[in-house]
């Protein structure tokens, strides 16, 4: 076998593995769970599924780009779980950012106990 061909066959898998290591950490995702604490009060638990620690969790009354108001902000935390506590029972928007500056926004609809919104 030609040396150049052999080198190319070995190089391609290494190149793919090398490039995929950059894209795998370039993702931020989370889930939410609404926990009813009384008839008119809830907690919203946010759990990070992927992303780099040094997260910032913020709670908004509507979309930030549509004149929403930020209600609560965690500041920078390393925990992959954060709970917004003792909230009125109404829809909210959750914004999470990570150390790499990635940001993800999800709307939380209030359904029945134990269900999550998005």
Beta strands, then each sheet from edge to edge (+ up, - down):
strand 1: 29-36
strand 2: 41-50
strand 3: 55-60
strand 4: 70-77
strand 5: 81-88
strand 6: 92-97
strand 7: 103-108
sheet 1: 1+ 2- 5+
sheet 2: 4+ 3- 6+ 7-
end
